Amino acid sequence: VLSERGVRAVVTDLDNTLVGWHKHEATEEVTAWLLGLREAGIGVCIASNTRRVPRLARIAQTLDILHVPQTANKPGTSGLRHALRLLNAEP
């Protein structure tokens, strides 16, 4: 459905979105959703406010998705814009 609407990229949060708070593994449902996005040609990048960047990097690597390599400082836009650059996407 997203690709039919022209969506090429998704920027997502980490905690309480892809994984539970302070957890290290995504549920089967989240993993299946990410696989569906990949199969549809939609890129995914994590933009998180976590200060535990090594944990963020490990989870992103496990899920085989991109991540902003520092805190995203949301609700500011710098981290989100960084994610879009990584995805080669426009807002």
C-alpha positions in Angstrom: 0.0 0.0 0.0 2.8 2.5 0.8 4.7 1.8 -2.4 1.4 2.3 -4.4 1.2 5.7 -2.8 4.8 6.6 -3.9 6.4 6.1 -0.5 10.1 5.2 -1.0 11.4 5.6 2.5 10.3 5.3 6.1 12.0 6.9 9.1 11.1 5.2 12.3 11.9 5.4 16.0 13.5 2.6 18.0 12.2 2.3 21.5 8.5 1.3 21.9 8.3 1.3 18.1 10.7 -1.3 16.7 11.7 -2.8 20.0 10.4 -2.6 23.5 12.0 -0.1 25.9 15.5 -1.2 26.7 15.0 -4.4 24.7 17.3 -5.7 22.1 15.1 -7.8 19.8 12.2 -6.9 17.5 9.0 -9.1 17.6 8.2 -11.4 14.7 5.5 -8.9 13.6 8.0 -6.0 13.4 10.5 -8.2 11.6 7.9 -9.2 9.0 6.8 -5.6 8.5 10.4 -4.6 7.8 10.8 -7.5 5.4 7.6 -6.4 3.6 9.0 -2.8 3.3 12.3 -4.1 1.9 10.5 -6.4 -0.6 8.4 -3.4 -1.7 11.6 -1.4 -2.3 11.0 0.9 0.6 14.1 2.0 2.6 14.0 2.2 6.4 16.2 4.2 8.7 16.0 4.5 12.5 16.1 8.0 14.0 16.2 7.6 17.7 16.8 9.9 20.7 18.5 7.1 22.5 21.8 7.9 24.1 22.8 4.2 23.9 24.1 4.5 20.4 26.0 1.2 20.4 22.7 -0.6 21.2 21.0 1.3 18.4 23.8 0.3 15.9 23.5 -3.4 17.0 19.8 -3.5 16.6 19.9 -1.7 13.2 22.6 -4.2 12.0 20.5 -7.2 13.2 17.4 -5.8 11.4 19.6 -4.9 8.4 18.4 -1.3 8.3 20.1 2.1 8.3 20.3 4.3 11.4 21.3 7.8 12.3 24.6 7.2 14.1 23.9 9.6 17.0 20.9 10.8 18.9 18.4 12.3 16.5 17.5 15.2 18.9 13.8 15.0 18.1 11.5 16.9 17.9 14.2 18.9 16.1 14.7 18.1 12.4 18.5 17.5 12.1 18.3 13.8 12.9 15.3 13.3 10.6 17.1 15.1 7.8 20.2 13.0 8.4 18.0 9.8 8.0 16.5 11.1 4.8 20.0 11.7 3.4 21.0 8.2 4.3 17.9 7.0 2.5 18.5 9.3 -0.5 15.0 10.6 0.0 13.2 13.9 0.1 10.8 15.0 2.9 
